[in-house]
């Protein structure tokens, strides 16, 4: 693999990072907007054997909470473990590919949803803490060439008041330079039920008295729409670097919540990982 090709690939990665930095001034690099899921397509090429694992770490900047106007620096784990293309551990949690047929996959997923302490931002003062919770749900995906369509749904189990969320996602995954540079980009849409909307974006009379925010009772529906992208640079067969970003717009009743300070939310980050 020539030095010239690797140098050109490195320049493209740098250009993408700088471009996103310019689009979002003041945002340096991030975890996810949901703090519980980071899309990691094309983590590494498949290998022979039962196990396929990638472990790494990045750093990024994301909003202090979904709807916040201030950002925070946070570590970003890059994890993808598969066993015989059957059991996987990743951003969605631990799952099983129960159905595998002609590009179609489906199965259950058990994961973890982060909470939201009111101490995270002064605007949340008086609203109380939202506790983290184990989540349970499922997914179904279909891959056709460079396109992948995915629908996933998750319900909070240990703290059911955190509600149910789901995501519709389309990913376009295309090698720009075979075995060196991979682009992944696509739109997505998040939805949630009424319980989720009231817990995360609602304001009860008691919370209103403690926070001075007006009482608000939103209903479920589409929560946000957005686009995400990543550029994976395989420095060697085992080491890769990845800049990534996510831009989304809160919509519907949750976007009108007094908890929301800014409807447009951005995520940007850069990580490195090792493929075993």
Phi and psi restraints in degrees (value plus and minus 20) as a CYANA .aco file:
   2 UNK   PHI     -90.3   -50.3
   2 UNK   PSI     132.4   172.4
   3 UNK   PHI     -83.4   -43.4
   3 UNK   PSI     -54.7   -14.7
   4 UNK   PHI     -83.7   -43.7
   4 UNK   PSI     -62.8   -22.8
   5 UNK   PHI     -85.1   -45.1
   5 UNK   PSI     -63.3   -23.3
   6 UNK   PHI     -85.1   -45.1
   6 UNK   PSI     -58.3   -18.3
   7 UNK   PHI     -84.4   -44.4
   7 UNK   PSI     -62.3   -22.3
   8 UNK   PHI     -83.9   -43.9
   8 UNK   PSI     -60.8   -20.8
   9 UNK   PHI     -84.0   -44.0
   9 UNK   PSI     -60.5   -20.5
  10 UNK   PHI     -84.2   -44.2
  10 UNK   PSI     -58.9   -18.9
  11 UNK   PHI     -81.9   -41.9
  11 UNK   PSI     -61.4   -21.4
  12 UNK   PHI     -83.3   -43.3
  12 UNK   PSI     -61.3   -21.3
  13 UNK   PHI     -81.1   -41.1
  13 UNK   PSI     -65.5   -25.5
  14 UNK   PHI     -82.7   -42.7
  14 UNK   PSI     -59.6   -19.6
  15 UNK   PHI     -83.1   -43.1
  15 UNK   PSI     -61.5   -21.5
  16 UNK   PHI     -83.7   -43.7
  16 UNK   PSI     -63.9   -23.9
  17 UNK   PHI     -80.7   -40.7
  17 UNK   PSI     -67.3   -27.3
  18 UNK   PHI     -85.9   -45.9
  18 UNK   PSI     -56.4   -16.4
  19 UNK   PHI     -82.8   -42.8
  19 UNK   PSI     -66.6   -26.6
  20 UNK   PHI     -85.9   -45.9
  20 UNK   PSI     -56.3   -16.3
  21 UNK   PHI     -80.5   -40.5
  21 UNK   PSI     -58.6   -18.6
  22 UNK   PHI     -91.5   -51.5
  22 UNK   PSI     -55.5   -15.5
  23 UNK   PHI     -85.8   -45.8
  23 UNK   PSI     -59.0   -19.0
  24 UNK   PHI    -137.3   -97.3
  24 UNK   PSI      55.3    95.3
  25 UNK   PHI     -80.7   -40.7
  25 UNK   PSI     118.9   158.9
  26 UNK   PHI      71.3   111.3
  26 UNK   PSI     -32.3     7.7
  27 UNK   PHI    -122.2   -82.2
  27 UNK   PSI      98.3   138.3
  28 UNK   PHI    -112.5   -72.5
  28 UNK   PSI     -83.4   -43.4
  31 UNK   PHI     -96.1   -56.1
  31 UNK   PSI    -189.0  -149.0
  32 UNK   PHI    -113.5   -73.5
  32 UNK   PSI     143.5   183.5
  33 UNK   PHI     -84.0   -44.0
  33 UNK   PSI     -52.0   -12.0
  34 UNK   PHI    -107.4   -67.4
  34 UNK   PSI     -30.2     9.8
  35 UNK   PHI      42.5    82.5
  35 UNK   PSI      -5.7    34.3
  36 UNK   PHI    -158.8  -118.8
  36 UNK   PSI     -17.7    22.3
  37 UNK   PHI    -174.9  -134.9
  37 UNK   PSI     109.5   149.5
  38 UNK   PHI    -151.5  -111.5
  38 UNK   PSI      99.1   139.1
  39 UNK   PHI     -88.7   -48.7
  39 UNK   PSI     112.0   152.0
  40 UNK   PHI    -153.0  -113.0
  40 UNK   PSI      40.5    80.5
  41 UNK   PHI     -90.2   -50.2
  41 UNK   PSI     129.0   169.0
  42 UNK   PHI      39.8    79.8
  42 UNK   PSI      18.7    58.7
  43 UNK   PHI     -75.5   -35.5
  43 UNK   PSI     -60.1   -20.1
  44 UNK   PHI    -188.5  -148.5
  44 UNK   PSI     137.4   177.4
  45 UNK   PHI     -86.8   -46.8
  45 UNK   PSI     129.2   169.2
  46 UNK   PHI     -83.9   -43.9
  46 UNK   PSI     130.7   170.7
  47 UNK   PHI    -143.6  -103.6
  47 UNK   PSI     142.1   182.1
  48 UNK   PHI     -96.6   -56.6
  48 UNK   PSI     122.9   162.9
  49 UNK   PHI      99.6   139.6
  49 UNK   PSI     154.1   194.1
  50 UNK   PHI     -96.1   -56.1
  50 UNK   PSI     -53.5   -13.5
  51 UNK   PHI    -125.6   -85.6
  51 UNK   PSI     123.8   163.8
  52 UNK   PHI    -159.8  -119.8
  52 UNK   PSI      87.1   127.1
  53 UNK   PHI    -151.4  -111.4
  53 UNK   PSI     122.4   162.4
  54 UNK   PHI    -155.4  -115.4
  54 UNK   PSI     108.5   148.5
  55 UNK   PHI    -150.6  -110.6
  55 UNK   PSI     114.6   154.6
  56 UNK   PHI    -186.0  -146.0
  56 UNK   PSI    -195.4  -155.4
  57 UNK   PHI    -169.7  -129.7
  57 UNK   PSI     123.1   163.1
  58 UNK   PHI    -151.8  -111.8
  58 UNK   PSI    -198.9  -158.9
  59 UNK   PHI    -156.3  -116.3
  59 UNK   PSI     124.7   164.7
  60 UNK   PHI    -176.9  -136.9
  60 UNK   PSI    -196.3  -156.3
  61 UNK   PHI    -152.2  -112.2
  61 UNK   PSI     111.5   151.5
  62 UNK   PHI    -161.2  -121.2
  62 UNK   PSI     149.2   189.2
  63 UNK   PHI     -80.9   -40.9
  63 UNK   PSI     131.4   171.4
  64 UNK   PHI     -80.3   -40.3
  64 UNK   PSI     -51.4   -11.4
  65 UNK   PHI    -176.6  -136.6
  65 UNK   PSI     145.9   185.9
  66 UNK   PHI     -87.7   -47.7
  66 UNK   PSI      89.5   129.5
  67 UNK   PHI      91.7   131.7
  67 UNK   PSI     -23.0    17.0
  68 UNK   PHI     -97.2   -57.2
  68 UNK   PSI     138.8   178.8
  69 UNK   PHI    -120.7   -80.7
  69 UNK   PSI     -35.4     4.6
  70 UNK   PHI    -123.8   -83.8
  70 UNK   PSI     130.9   170.9
  71 UNK   PHI    -132.4   -92.4
  71 UNK   PSI     145.6   185.6
  72 UNK   PHI    -159.3  -119.3
  72 UNK   PSI     131.4   171.4
  73 UNK   PHI    -107.0   -67.0
  73 UNK   PSI     116.8   156.8
  74 UNK   PHI    -169.9  -129.9
  74 UNK   PSI     129.1   169.1
  75 UNK   PHI     -92.9   -52.9
  75 UNK   PSI     130.2   170.2
  76 UNK   PHI    -147.0  -107.0
  76 UNK   PSI      88.0   128.0
  77 UNK   PHI     -93.2   -53.2
  77 UNK   PSI     118.1   158.1
  78 UNK   PHI    -134.1   -94.1
  78 UNK   PSI      83.8   123.8
  79 UNK   PHI    -154.1  -114.1
  79 UNK   PSI     111.5   151.5
  80 UNK   PHI    -171.6  -131.6
  80 UNK   PSI      95.2   135.2
  81 UNK   PHI    -149.2  -109.2
  81 UNK   PSI     109.5   149.5
  82 UNK   PHI    -150.0  -110.0
  82 UNK   PSI     124.8   164.8
  83 UNK   PHI    -143.7  -103.7
  83 UNK   PSI      92.6   132.6
  84 UNK   PHI      33.5    73.5
  84 UNK   PSI      10.5    50.5
  85 UNK   PHI      36.3    76.3
  85 UNK   PSI       7.6    47.6
  86 UNK   PHI    -138.9   -98.9
  86 UNK   PSI     -75.4   -35.4
  87 UNK   PHI    -127.4   -87.4
  87 UNK   PSI     117.7   157.7
  88 UNK   PHI    -157.5  -117.5
  88 UNK   PSI     132.3   172.3
  89 UNK   PHI    -146.5  -106.5
  89 UNK   PSI     104.4   144.4
  90 UNK   PHI    -183.1  -143.1
  90 UNK   PSI    -176.5  -136.5
  91 UNK   PHI     -78.1   -38.1
  91 UNK   PSI     -53.8   -13.8
  92 UNK   PHI    -100.4   -60.4
  92 UNK   PSI     -33.7     6.3
  93 UNK   PHI      98.4   138.4
  93 UNK   PSI    -167.8  -127.8
  94 UNK   PHI    -121.9   -81.9
  94 UNK   PSI     106.0   146.0
  95 UNK   PHI    -158.2  -118.2
  95 UNK   PSI     149.6   189.6
  96 UNK   PHI    -152.0  -112.0
  96 UNK   PSI     109.4   149.4
  97 UNK   PHI    -100.5   -60.5
  97 UNK   PSI      63.8   103.8
  98 UNK   PHI     -89.4   -49.4
  98 UNK   PSI     -60.1   -20.1
  99 UNK   PHI    -130.9   -90.9
  99 UNK   PSI     106.7   146.7
 100 UNK   PHI    -160.3  -120.3
 100 UNK   PSI      90.0   130.0
 101 UNK   PHI    -178.6  -138.6
 101 UNK   PSI      98.6   138.6
 102 UNK   PHI      28.1    68.1
 102 UNK   PSI      29.5    69.5
 103 UNK   PHI      65.7   105.7
 103 UNK   PSI     -24.8    15.2
 104 UNK   PHI    -119.5   -79.5
 104 UNK   PSI     112.2   152.2
 105 UNK   PHI    -154.3  -114.3
 105 UNK   PSI     127.8   167.8
 106 UNK   PHI    -179.7  -139.7
 106 UNK   PSI     133.7   173.7
 107 UNK   PHI     151.7   191.7
 107 UNK   PSI     158.4   198.4
 108 UNK   PHI    -105.7   -65.7
 108 UNK   PSI     137.5   177.5
 109 UNK   PHI    -160.6  -120.6
 109 UNK   PSI     114.2   154.2
 110 UNK   PHI    -136.1   -96.1
 110 UNK   PSI     106.8   146.8
 111 UNK   PHI    -158.9  -118.9
 111 UNK   PSI    -180.2  -140.2
 112 UNK   PHI    -159.1  -119.1
 112 UNK   PSI     111.0   151.0
 113 UNK   PHI    -131.0   -91.0
 113 UNK   PSI     105.2   145.2
 114 UNK   PHI     -89.3   -49.3
 114 UNK   PSI     134.2   174.2
 115 UNK   PHI    -111.9   -71.9
 115 UNK   PSI    -182.4  -142.4
 116 UNK   PHI    -166.0  -126.0
 116 UNK   PSI      75.5   115.5
 117 UNK   PHI     -91.4   -51.4
 117 UNK   PSI     120.9   160.9
 118 UNK   PHI     -87.1   -47.1
 118 UNK   PSI     -39.0     1.0
 119 UNK   PHI     -93.2   -53.2
 119 UNK   PSI     -28.1    11.9
 120 UNK   PHI     -86.9   -46.9
 120 UNK   PSI     -50.7   -10.7
 121 UNK   PHI    -171.1  -131.1
 121 UNK   PSI     121.2   161.2
 122 UNK   PHI     -82.0   -42.0
 122 UNK   PSI     -46.4    -6.4
 123 UNK   PHI     -88.0   -48.0
 123 UNK   PSI     -39.4     0.6
 124 UNK   PHI    -110.4   -70.4
 124 UNK   PSI     -22.6    17.4
 125 UNK   PHI     -77.9   -37.9
 125 UNK   PSI     106.6   146.6
 126 UNK   PHI      76.3   116.3
 126 UNK   PSI     -30.3     9.7
 127 UNK   PHI    -108.6   -68.6
 127 UNK   PSI     -33.6     6.4
 128 UNK   PHI      62.2   102.2
 128 UNK   PSI     147.3   187.3
 129 UNK   PHI    -106.2   -66.2
 129 UNK   PSI     123.6   163.6
 130 UNK   PHI    -122.9   -82.9
 130 UNK   PSI     101.4   141.4
 131 UNK   PHI     -99.0   -59.0
 131 UNK   PSI     126.5   166.5
 132 UNK   PHI     -86.1   -46.1
 132 UNK   PSI     139.1   179.1
 133 UNK   PHI    -170.6  -130.6
 133 UNK   PSI     126.7   166.7
 134 UNK   PHI     -89.8   -49.8
 134 UNK   PSI     126.6   166.6
 135 UNK   PHI    -145.7  -105.7
 135 UNK   PSI     132.2   172.2
 136 UNK   PHI    -157.0  -117.0
 136 UNK   PSI     121.7   161.7
 137 UNK   PHI    -195.4  -155.4
 137 UNK   PSI    -169.9  -129.9
 138 UNK   PHI    -178.6  -138.6
 138 UNK   PSI     152.4   192.4
 139 UNK   PHI    -164.5  -124.5
 139 UNK   PSI     138.3   178.3
 140 UNK   PHI    -164.1  -124.1
 140 UNK   PSI     112.7   152.7
 141 UNK   PHI    -157.9  -117.9
 141 UNK   PSI     135.2   175.2
 142 UNK   PHI    -159.1  -119.1
 142 UNK   PSI     107.5   147.5
 143 UNK   PHI    -133.5   -93.5
 143 UNK   PSI     107.2   147.2
 144 UNK   PHI    -153.6  -113.6
 144 UNK   PSI      82.8   122.8
 145 UNK   PHI      43.5    83.5
 145 UNK   PSI    -151.4  -111.4
 146 UNK   PHI    -100.7   -60.7
 146 UNK   PSI     -24.3    15.7
 147 UNK   PHI    -120.1   -80.1
 147 UNK   PSI     119.6   159.6
 148 UNK   PHI    -153.3  -113.3
 148 UNK   PSI     107.7   147.7
 149 UNK   PHI    -130.1   -90.1
 149 UNK   PSI     109.4   149.4
 150 UNK   PHI    -155.9  -115.9
 150 UNK   PSI     118.6   158.6
 151 UNK   PHI    -146.2  -106.2
 151 UNK   PSI     107.7   147.7
 152 UNK   PHI    -154.5  -114.5
 152 UNK   PSI     127.5   167.5
 153 UNK   PHI    -156.2  -116.2
 153 UNK   PSI     117.5   157.5
 154 UNK   PHI    -158.1  -118.1
 154 UNK   PSI     117.4   157.4
 155 UNK   PHI    -137.7   -97.7
 155 UNK   PSI     112.8   152.8
 156 UNK   PHI     -85.1   -45.1
 156 UNK   PSI     112.6   152.6
 157 UNK   PHI    -128.0   -88.0
 157 UNK   PSI     -67.1   -27.1
 158 UNK   PHI    -100.0   -60.0
 158 UNK   PSI     -44.1    -4.1
 159 UNK   PHI    -151.8  -111.8
 159 UNK   PSI      61.3   101.3
 160 UNK   PHI     -81.6   -41.6
 160 UNK   PSI     -40.6    -0.6
 161 UNK   PHI     -86.6   -46.6
 161 UNK   PSI     -34.1     5.9
 162 UNK   PHI     -92.0   -52.0
 162 UNK   PSI     -36.0     4.0
 163 UNK   PHI      65.6   105.6
 163 UNK   PSI    -190.7  -150.7
 164 UNK   PHI    -135.0   -95.0
 164 UNK   PSI     117.2   157.2
 165 UNK   PHI    -150.0  -110.0
 165 UNK   PSI     138.7   178.7
 166 UNK   PHI    -169.7  -129.7
 166 UNK   PSI     142.8   182.8
 167 UNK   PHI    -161.5  -121.5
 167 UNK   PSI     115.8   155.8
 168 UNK   PHI    -128.5   -88.5
 168 UNK   PSI     106.9   146.9
 169 UNK   PHI    -159.5  -119.5
 169 UNK   PSI     120.2   160.2
 170 UNK   PHI    -142.8  -102.8
 170 UNK   PSI     107.2   147.2
 171 UNK   PHI    -140.0  -100.0
 171 UNK   PSI     116.2   156.2
 172 UNK   PHI    -130.3   -90.3
 172 UNK   PSI      93.0   133.0
 173 UNK   PHI    -134.5   -94.5
 173 UNK   PSI      97.9   137.9
 174 UNK   PHI    -161.0  -121.0
 174 UNK   PSI     103.4   143.4
 175 UNK   PHI     -86.8   -46.8
 175 UNK   PSI     105.1   145.1
 176 UNK   PHI    -106.0   -66.0
 176 UNK   PSI     -56.0   -16.0
 177 UNK   PHI    -152.0  -112.0
 177 UNK   PSI      95.9   135.9
 178 UNK   PHI     -70.1   -30.1
 178 UNK   PSI     108.5   148.5
 179 UNK   PHI      47.6    87.6
 179 UNK   PSI     -15.1    24.9
 180 UNK   PHI    -143.0  -103.0
 180 UNK   PSI     -70.9   -30.9
 181 UNK   PHI    -151.1  -111.1
 181 UNK   PSI     103.6   143.6
 182 UNK   PHI    -145.3  -105.3
 182 UNK   PSI     107.6   147.6
 183 UNK   PHI    -120.3   -80.3
 183 UNK   PSI     115.3   155.3
 184 UNK   PHI    -150.6  -110.6
 184 UNK   PSI     104.8   144.8
 185 UNK   PHI    -171.1  -131.1
 185 UNK   PSI     128.3   168.3
 186 UNK   PHI     153.4   193.4
 186 UNK   PSI     142.1   182.1
 187 UNK   PHI    -106.6   -66.6
 187 UNK   PSI     139.7   179.7
 188 UNK   PHI    -169.6  -129.6
 188 UNK   PSI     144.6   184.6
 189 UNK   PHI    -159.3  -119.3
 189 UNK   PSI     109.8   149.8
 190 UNK   PHI    -129.4   -89.4
 190 UNK   PSI     120.2   160.2
 191 UNK   PHI    -152.8  -112.8
 191 UNK   PSI     142.5   182.5
 192 UNK   PHI    -172.7  -132.7
 192 UNK   PSI     137.5   177.5
 193 UNK   PHI    -106.7   -66.7
 193 UNK   PSI     157.5   197.5
 194 UNK   PHI     -84.2   -44.2
 194 UNK   PSI     -55.6   -15.6
 195 UNK   PHI     -82.0   -42.0
 195 UNK   PSI     -63.6   -23.6
 196 UNK   PHI     -81.8   -41.8
 196 UNK   PSI     -67.3   -27.3
 197 UNK   PHI     -80.1   -40.1
 197 UNK   PSI     -60.6   -20.6
 198 UNK   PHI     -91.8   -51.8
 198 UNK   PSI     -56.5   -16.5
 199 UNK   PHI     -89.7   -49.7
 199 UNK   PSI     -65.1   -25.1
 200 UNK   PHI    -112.3   -72.3
 200 UNK   PSI     -46.6    -6.6
 201 UNK   PHI    -146.4  -106.4
 201 UNK   PSI     -24.6    15.4
 202 UNK   PHI    -106.4   -66.4
 202 UNK   PSI     141.0   181.0
 203 UNK   PHI    -152.9  -112.9
 203 UNK   PSI      93.2   133.2
 204 UNK   PHI     -98.8   -58.8
 204 UNK   PSI     147.1   187.1
 205 UNK   PHI     -76.8   -36.8
 205 UNK   PSI     -59.9   -19.9
 206 UNK   PHI     -85.7   -45.7
 206 UNK   PSI     -62.5   -22.5
 207 UNK   PHI     -86.3   -46.3
 207 UNK   PSI     -55.5   -15.5
 208 UNK   PHI     -82.5   -42.5
 208 UNK   PSI     -62.4   -22.4
 209 UNK   PHI     -85.4   -45.4
 209 UNK   PSI     -53.7   -13.7
 210 UNK   PHI    -104.2   -64.2
 210 UNK   PSI     -44.0    -4.0
 211 UNK   PHI    -132.1   -92.1
 211 UNK   PSI     -33.8     6.2
 212 UNK   PHI      48.6    88.6
 212 UNK   PSI      -6.2    33.8
 213 UNK   PHI    -109.6   -69.6
 213 UNK   PSI     129.3   169.3
 214 UNK   PHI     -89.7   -49.7
 214 UNK   PSI     131.1   171.1
 215 UNK   PHI     -81.2   -41.2
 215 UNK   PSI     116.5   156.5
 216 UNK   PHI    -169.1  -129.1
 216 UNK   PSI     112.2   152.2
 217 UNK   PHI    -149.5  -109.5
 217 UNK   PSI      69.7   109.7
 218 UNK   PHI    -100.6   -60.6
 218 UNK   PSI     140.5   180.5
 219 UNK   PHI    -126.4   -86.4
 219 UNK   PSI     149.0   189.0
 220 UNK   PHI     -94.5   -54.5
 220 UNK   PSI     150.7   190.7
 221 UNK   PHI     129.5   169.5
 221 UNK   PSI    -178.7  -138.7
 222 UNK   PHI     -89.4   -49.4
 222 UNK   PSI     109.1   149.1
 223 UNK   PHI    -113.2   -73.2
 223 UNK   PSI     -63.2   -23.2
 224 UNK   PHI    -181.3  -141.3
 224 UNK   PSI     142.4   182.4
 225 UNK   PHI    -150.6  -110.6
 225 UNK   PSI     129.1   169.1
 226 UNK   PHI    -187.1  -147.1
 226 UNK   PSI    -191.6  -151.6
 227 UNK   PHI    -162.8  -122.8
 227 UNK   PSI     121.8   161.8
 228 UNK   PHI    -153.2  -113.2
 228 UNK   PSI     135.6   175.6
 229 UNK   PHI    -172.6  -132.6
 229 UNK   PSI     132.9   172.9
 230 UNK   PHI    -166.3  -126.3
 230 UNK   PSI     135.2   175.2
 231 UNK   PHI    -150.4  -110.4
 231 UNK   PSI      94.5   134.5
 232 UNK   PHI    -121.6   -81.6
 232 UNK   PSI     100.4   140.4
 233 UNK   PHI    -128.3   -88.3
 233 UNK   PSI      90.6   130.6
 234 UNK   PHI    -104.4   -64.4
 234 UNK   PSI      81.1   121.1
 235 UNK   PHI     -88.7   -48.7
 235 UNK   PSI     -60.6   -20.6
 236 UNK   PHI    -157.6  -117.6
 236 UNK   PSI    -194.0  -154.0
 237 UNK   PHI     -87.7   -47.7
 237 UNK   PSI     -37.4     2.6
 238 UNK   PHI    -135.6   -95.6
 238 UNK   PSI     -42.2    -2.2
 239 UNK   PHI    -134.2   -94.2
 239 UNK   PSI     112.6   152.6
 240 UNK   PHI    -160.9  -120.9
 240 UNK   PSI     138.3   178.3
 241 UNK   PHI    -139.8   -99.8
 241 UNK   PSI     128.5   168.5
 242 UNK   PHI    -166.2  -126.2
 242 UNK   PSI      93.3   133.3
 243 UNK   PHI    -105.9   -65.9
 243 UNK   PSI     127.0   167.0
 244 UNK   PHI    -170.2  -130.2
 244 UNK   PSI     135.1   175.1
 245 UNK   PHI    -170.0  -130.0
 245 UNK   PSI     140.0   180.0
 246 UNK   PHI    -163.5  -123.5
 246 UNK   PSI     109.4   149.4
 247 UNK   PHI    -147.4  -107.4
 247 UNK   PSI     108.6   148.6
 248 UNK   PHI    -166.6  -126.6
 248 UNK   PSI     139.0   179.0
 249 UNK   PHI    -140.7  -100.7
 249 UNK   PSI     101.0   141.0
 250 UNK   PHI     -88.7   -48.7
 250 UNK   PSI     117.9   157.9
 251 UNK   PHI    -154.9  -114.9
 251 UNK   PSI     155.2   195.2
 252 UNK   PHI      49.0    89.0
 252 UNK   PSI    -178.3  -138.3
 253 UNK   PHI     -87.2   -47.2
 253 UNK   PSI     -51.3   -11.3
 254 UNK   PHI     -85.9   -45.9
 254 UNK   PSI     -49.7    -9.7
 255 UNK   PHI     -89.5   -49.5
 255 UNK   PSI     -41.9    -1.9
 256 UNK   PHI    -112.1   -72.1
 256 UNK   PSI     -16.6    23.4
 257 UNK   PHI     -85.8   -45.8
 257 UNK   PSI     123.2   163.2
 258 UNK   PHI     -87.4   -47.4
 258 UNK   PSI     -32.6     7.4
 259 UNK   PHI     -91.8   -51.8
 259 UNK   PSI     -49.0    -9.0
 260 UNK   PHI    -100.7   -60.7
 260 UNK   PSI     105.5   145.5
 261 UNK   PHI    -120.4   -80.4
 261 UNK   PSI     -47.7    -7.7
 262 UNK   PHI    -166.2  -126.2
 262 UNK   PSI     106.4   146.4
 263 UNK   PHI    -100.6   -60.6
 263 UNK   PSI     -48.9    -8.9
 264 UNK   PHI    -112.0   -72.0
 264 UNK   PSI     104.5   144.5
 265 UNK   PHI    -140.9  -100.9
 265 UNK   PSI     119.5   159.5
 266 UNK   PHI    -148.7  -108.7
 266 UNK   PSI     128.5   168.5
 267 UNK   PHI    -154.4  -114.4
 267 UNK   PSI     116.7   156.7
 268 UNK   PHI    -167.4  -127.4
 268 UNK   PSI     121.5   161.5
 269 UNK   PHI    -180.5  -140.5
 269 UNK   PSI     150.5   190.5
 270 UNK   PHI    -166.9  -126.9
 270 UNK   PSI     110.3   150.3
 271 UNK   PHI    -159.8  -119.8
 271 UNK   PSI     149.6   189.6
 272 UNK   PHI    -158.3  -118.3
 272 UNK   PSI     128.6   168.6
 273 UNK   PHI    -169.8  -129.8
 273 UNK   PSI     144.6   184.6
 274 UNK   PHI    -141.2  -101.2
 274 UNK   PSI     110.6   150.6
 275 UNK   PHI    -119.7   -79.7
 275 UNK   PSI     104.4   144.4
